[in-house]
Amino acid sequence: YDAVVEICSPRRFIQIITKRLRVANELVQEPSIRRCEYSRYPISVPNALELPSPAFIKHIQFKRQAEVRCVWQAGSLGLVPAYLQCPEVAACCAIHKL
């Protein structure tokens, strides 16, 4: 199944997810949001400080996706598995078959 999910209301989408994460893990911080950077693996650069977080790097074969990611920092509970149900985010999205 090849499709794209468009987030039509990004601010609302992020607010809903952030609120749910805060319920699951009390002190979750606001997310970092940025476009993915695309590169071949392994990545080697003279200055590692120039690299974005690995969470924002994808293999170059996926460049056509032009993906944007949100990354939330873990709160007081640290990294623990969480299952979030957020049916209300569906109102923020549209699915397009490719």
KOLSE-320683 format. One record per atom (N, C-alpha, C): residue number from 1; residue in one letter; atom name; x, y, z. Coordinates in steps of 0.2 Angstrom, whole numbers, plus 5000, padded with zeros to 4 digits. Example, Ala and Ser with C-alpha at 12.3 -4.5 7.8 and 13.67 -1.06 7.14 Angstrom:
! residues 2
ATOM     k   r    a     px     py     pz
ATOM     1   A    N   5066   4972   5039
ATOM     1   A   CA   5062   4978   5039
ATOM     1   A    C   5066   4984   5039
ATOM     2   S    N   5064   4989   5035
ATOM     2   S   CA   5068   4995   5036
ATOM     2   S    C   5064   5000   5039
//
This chain:
! residues 98
ATOM     k   r    a     px     py     pz
ATOM     1   Y    N   5004   4994   5000
ATOM     1   Y   CA   5000   5000   5000
ATOM     1   Y    C   5004   5006   5000
ATOM     2   D    N   5004   5010   4995
ATOM     2   D   CA   5008   5016   4994
ATOM     2   D    C   5004   5022   4995
ATOM     3   A    N   5005   5026   5000
ATOM     3   A   CA   5001   5032   5001
ATOM     3   A    C   5005   5037   5005
ATOM     4   V    N   5002   5043   5006
ATOM     4   V   CA   5005   5048   5010
ATOM     4   V    C   5000   5051   5015
ATOM     5   V    N   5002   5052   5021
ATOM     5   V   CA   4997   5055   5026
ATOM     5   V    C   4999   5062   5026
ATOM     6   E    N   4995   5067   5024
ATOM     6   E   CA   4996   5074   5024
ATOM     6   E    C   4993   5076   5031
ATOM     7   I    N   4997   5080   5035
ATOM     7   I   CA   4995   5083   5041
ATOM     7   I    C   4992   5090   5039
ATOM     8   C    N   4986   5091   5039
ATOM     8   C   CA   4983   5097   5036
ATOM     8   C    C   4983   5102   5041
ATOM     9   S    N   4983   5101   5048
ATOM     9   S   CA   4983   5105   5053
ATOM     9   S    C   4989   5104   5058
ATOM    10   P    N   4995   5105   5056
ATOM    10   P   CA   5001   5103   5060
ATOM    10   P    C   5001   5105   5067
ATOM    11   R    N   5000   5112   5068
ATOM    11   R   CA   5000   5114   5075
ATOM    11   R    C   4995   5110   5079
ATOM    12   R    N   4989   5109   5077
ATOM    12   R   CA   4984   5106   5081
ATOM    12   R    C   4986   5098   5082
ATOM    13   F    N   4989   5095   5077
ATOM    13   F   CA   4991   5088   5077
ATOM    13   F    C   4997   5088   5083
ATOM    14   I    N   5001   5092   5083
ATOM    14   I   CA   5007   5092   5088
ATOM    14   I    C   5004   5094   5095
ATOM    15   Q    N   5000   5098   5095
ATOM    15   Q   CA   4997   5100   5102
ATOM    15   Q    C   4993   5094   5105
ATOM    16   I    N   4989   5090   5100
ATOM    16   I   CA   4986   5084   5103
ATOM    16   I    C   4991   5079   5105
ATOM    17   I    N   4996   5077   5101
ATOM    17   I   CA   5001   5072   5103
ATOM    17   I    C   5005   5074   5109
ATOM    18   T    N   5007   5081   5110
ATOM    18   T   CA   5010   5083   5115
ATOM    18   T    C   5006   5082   5122
ATOM    19   K    N   5000   5084   5121
ATOM    19   K   CA   4995   5083   5127
ATOM    19   K    C   4995   5076   5129
ATOM    20   R    N   4994   5072   5125
ATOM    20   R   CA   4993   5064   5126
ATOM    20   R    C   5000   5062   5129
ATOM    21   L    N   5006   5064   5127
ATOM    21   L   CA   5012   5062   5129
ATOM    21   L    C   5013   5064   5137
ATOM    22   R    N   5010   5070   5138
ATOM    22   R   CA   5011   5073   5145
ATOM    22   R    C   5007   5069   5150
ATOM    23   V    N   5001   5067   5147
ATOM    23   V   CA   4997   5063   5152
ATOM    23   V    C   5001   5056   5153
ATOM    24   A    N   5004   5053   5148
ATOM    24   A   CA   5008   5047   5149
ATOM    24   A    C   5014   5048   5153
ATOM    25   N    N   5017   5054   5152
ATOM    25   N   CA   5024   5055   5155
ATOM    25   N    C   5024   5062   5157
ATOM    26   E    N   5023   5064   5163
ATOM    26   E   CA   5021   5070   5166
ATOM    26   E    C   5025   5076   5163
ATOM    27   L    N   5032   5076   5162
ATOM    27   L   CA   5036   5082   5161
ATOM    27   L    C   5038   5082   5153
ATOM    28   V    N   5035   5079   5149
ATOM    28   V   CA   5038   5079   5142
ATOM    28   V    C   5038   5086   5139
ATOM    29   Q    N   5044   5088   5136
ATOM    29   Q   CA   5045   5094   5133
ATOM    29   Q    C   5042   5095   5127
ATOM    30   E    N   5042   5102   5124
ATOM    30   E   CA   5039   5103   5118
ATOM    30   E    C   5044   5099   5113
ATOM    31   P    N   5041   5097   5107
ATOM    31   P   CA   5045   5094   5102
ATOM    31   P    C   5050   5098   5098
ATOM    32   S    N   5056   5095   5096
ATOM    32   S   CA   5060   5097   5091
ATOM    32   S    C   5057   5095   5084
ATOM    33   I    N   5056   5100   5080
ATOM    33   I   CA   5053   5099   5073
ATOM    33   I    C   5058   5101   5068
ATOM    34   R    N   5059   5097   5063
ATOM    34   R   CA   5063   5099   5057
ATOM    34   R    C   5063   5094   5052
ATOM    35   R    N   5065   5096   5046
ATOM    35   R   CA   5065   5092   5040
ATOM    35   R    C   5070   5087   5041
ATOM    36   C    N   5069   5081   5038
ATOM    36   C   CA   5074   5076   5038
ATOM    36   C    C   5080   5078   5033
ATOM    37   E    N   5086   5076   5034
ATOM    37   E   CA   5091   5077   5030
ATOM    37   E    C   5093   5070   5027
ATOM    38   Y    N   5095   5069   5021
ATOM    38   Y   CA   5096   5063   5017
ATOM    38   Y    C   5103   5062   5016
ATOM    39   S    N   5105   5056   5017
ATOM    39   S   CA   5112   5055   5016
ATOM    39   S    C   5113   5047   5015
ATOM    40   R    N   5119   5046   5012
ATOM    40   R   CA   5121   5039   5012
ATOM    40   R    C   5124   5037   5018
ATOM    41   Y    N   5123   5030   5020
ATOM    41   Y   CA   5126   5028   5026
ATOM    41   Y    C   5133   5024   5025
ATOM    42   P    N   5138   5024   5029
ATOM    42   P   CA   5138   5028   5035
ATOM    42   P    C   5140   5035   5033
ATOM    43   I    N   5138   5040   5038
ATOM    43   I   CA   5139   5047   5037
ATOM    43   I    C   5146   5049   5040
ATOM    44   S    N   5150   5052   5036
ATOM    44   S   CA   5156   5055   5039
ATOM    44   S    C   5157   5062   5037
ATOM    45   V    N   5158   5066   5042
ATOM    45   V   CA   5159   5073   5042
ATOM    45   V    C   5165   5075   5046
ATOM    46   P    N   5169   5080   5044
ATOM    46   P   CA   5175   5082   5048
ATOM    46   P    C   5173   5084   5055
ATOM    47   N    N   5167   5088   5056
ATOM    47   N   CA   5165   5090   5062
ATOM    47   N    C   5158   5087   5064
ATOM    48   A    N   5158   5083   5069
ATOM    48   A   CA   5152   5079   5071
ATOM    48   A    C   5146   5084   5073
ATOM    49   L    N   5148   5090   5076
ATOM    49   L   CA   5144   5095   5078
ATOM    49   L    C   5139   5098   5073
ATOM    50   E    N   5141   5097   5067
ATOM    50   E   CA   5137   5099   5061
ATOM    50   E    C   5131   5095   5060
ATOM    51   L    N   5131   5089   5062
ATOM    51   L   CA   5126   5084   5061
ATOM    51   L    C   5120   5085   5065
ATOM    52   P    N   5114   5084   5062
ATOM    52   P   CA   5108   5085   5066
ATOM    52   P    C   5107   5078   5070
ATOM    53   S    N   5103   5078   5074
ATOM    53   S   CA   5102   5072   5078
ATOM    53   S    C   5100   5066   5073
ATOM    54   P    N   5102   5060   5075
ATOM    54   P   CA   5101   5054   5070
ATOM    54   P    C   5093   5053   5069
ATOM    55   A    N   5089   5056   5074
ATOM    55   A   CA   5082   5055   5073
ATOM    55   A    C   5080   5059   5066
ATOM    56   F    N   5084   5064   5064
ATOM    56   F   CA   5082   5068   5058
ATOM    56   F    C   5086   5066   5052
ATOM    57   I    N   5089   5060   5052
ATOM    57   I   CA   5093   5058   5046
ATOM    57   I    C   5090   5052   5043
ATOM    58   K    N   5089   5052   5036
ATOM    58   K   CA   5086   5046   5033
ATOM    58   K    C   5091   5044   5027
ATOM    59   H    N   5091   5038   5025
ATOM    59   H   CA   5095   5036   5019
ATOM    59   H    C   5092   5040   5013
ATOM    60   I    N   5097   5042   5008
ATOM    60   I   CA   5096   5046   5003
ATOM    60   I    C   5090   5043   4998
ATOM    61   Q    N   5089   5036   4998
ATOM    61   Q   CA   5084   5033   4994
ATOM    61   Q    C   5077   5035   4995
ATOM    62   F    N   5076   5038   5001
ATOM    62   F   CA   5070   5041   5003
ATOM    62   F    C   5069   5048   5002
ATOM    63   K    N   5073   5051   4999
ATOM    63   K   CA   5073   5059   4998
ATOM    63   K    C   5067   5061   4995
ATOM    64   R    N   5064   5058   4991
ATOM    64   R   CA   5057   5060   4987
ATOM    64   R    C   5052   5061   4992
ATOM    65   Q    N   5053   5058   4998
ATOM    65   Q   CA   5047   5059   5003
ATOM    65   Q    C   5047   5065   5007
ATOM    66   A    N   5052   5069   5006
ATOM    66   A   CA   5053   5076   5010
ATOM    66   A    C   5049   5076   5016
ATOM    67   E    N   5052   5071   5021
ATOM    67   E   CA   5049   5070   5027
ATOM    67   E    C   5051   5076   5032
ATOM    68   V    N   5046   5077   5037
ATOM    68   V   CA   5047   5082   5042
ATOM    68   V    C   5045   5077   5049
ATOM    69   R    N   5050   5078   5054
ATOM    69   R   CA   5049   5074   5060
ATOM    69   R    C   5048   5078   5066
ATOM    70   C    N   5045   5076   5071
ATOM    70   C   CA   5044   5079   5077
ATOM    70   C    C   5047   5074   5082
ATOM    71   V    N   5051   5076   5087
ATOM    71   V   CA   5054   5072   5092
ATOM    71   V    C   5053   5075   5099
ATOM    72   W    N   5050   5071   5103
ATOM    72   W   CA   5049   5074   5110
ATOM    72   W    C   5054   5071   5114
ATOM    73   Q    N   5056   5075   5119
ATOM    73   Q   CA   5061   5073   5124
ATOM    73   Q    C   5057   5069   5130
ATOM    74   A    N   5060   5064   5132
ATOM    74   A   CA   5057   5060   5138
ATOM    74   A    C   5056   5064   5144
ATOM    75   G    N   5051   5063   5147
ATOM    75   G   CA   5049   5067   5154
ATOM    75   G    C   5052   5063   5160
ATOM    76   S    N   5049   5064   5165
ATOM    76   S   CA   5052   5062   5172
ATOM    76   S    C   5052   5054   5172
ATOM    77   L    N   5048   5051   5168
ATOM    77   L   CA   5048   5043   5168
ATOM    77   L    C   5054   5040   5164
ATOM    78   G    N   5057   5045   5160
ATOM    78   G   CA   5062   5042   5156
ATOM    78   G    C   5059   5038   5150
ATOM    79   L    N   5063   5034   5147
ATOM    79   L   CA   5061   5031   5141
ATOM    79   L    C   5057   5024   5143
ATOM    80   V    N   5051   5025   5142
ATOM    80   V   CA   5047   5019   5144
ATOM    80   V    C   5042   5018   5138
ATOM    81   P    N   5040   5012   5137
ATOM    81   P   CA   5035   5011   5131
ATOM    81   P    C   5028   5014   5133
ATOM    82   A    N   5025   5017   5128
ATOM    82   A   CA   5019   5020   5129
ATOM    82   A    C   5014   5019   5123
ATOM    83   Y    N   5008   5017   5124
ATOM    83   Y   CA   5003   5016   5119
ATOM    83   Y    C   4999   5022   5119
ATOM    84   L    N   4999   5026   5114
ATOM    84   L   CA   4994   5032   5114
ATOM    84   L    C   4989   5031   5109
ATOM    85   Q    N   4983   5032   5112
ATOM    85   Q   CA   4977   5032   5107
ATOM    85   Q    C   4975   5040   5106
ATOM    86   C    N   4975   5042   5100
ATOM    86   C   CA   4973   5049   5099
ATOM    86   C    C   4969   5049   5093
ATOM    87   P    N   4963   5046   5093
ATOM    87   P   CA   4958   5046   5087
ATOM    87   P    C   4957   5053   5085
ATOM    88   E    N   4957   5058   5089
ATOM    88   E   CA   4956   5065   5087
ATOM    88   E    C   4961   5068   5082
ATOM    89   V    N   4967   5065   5081
ATOM    89   V   CA   4972   5068   5076
ATOM    89   V    C   4969   5066   5069
ATOM    90   A    N   4965   5061   5068
ATOM    90   A   CA   4962   5060   5062
ATOM    90   A    C   4959   5066   5058
ATOM    91   A    N   4956   5070   5062
ATOM    91   A   CA   4953   5076   5060
ATOM    91   A    C   4958   5081   5057
ATOM    92   C    N   4965   5080   5059
ATOM    92   C   CA   4970   5084   5057
ATOM    92   C    C   4974   5082   5050
ATOM    93   C    N   4971   5076   5048
ATOM    93   C   CA   4975   5072   5043
ATOM    93   C    C   4971   5071   5037
ATOM    94   A    N   4974   5069   5031
ATOM    94   A   CA   4971   5067   5025
ATOM    94   A    C   4976   5062   5022
ATOM    95   I    N   4973   5056   5019
ATOM    95   I   CA   4977   5051   5016
ATOM    95   I    C   4976   5051   5009
ATOM    96   H    N   4982   5051   5005
ATOM    96   H   CA   4982   5052   4998
ATOM    96   H    C   4985   5045   4995
ATOM    97   K    N   4982   5041   4991
ATOM    97   K   CA   4985   5036   4988
ATOM    97   K    C   4990   5038   4983
ATOM    98   L    N   4995   5035   4982
ATOM    98   L   CA   5000   5037   4977
ATOM    98   L    C   4999   5032   4971
//
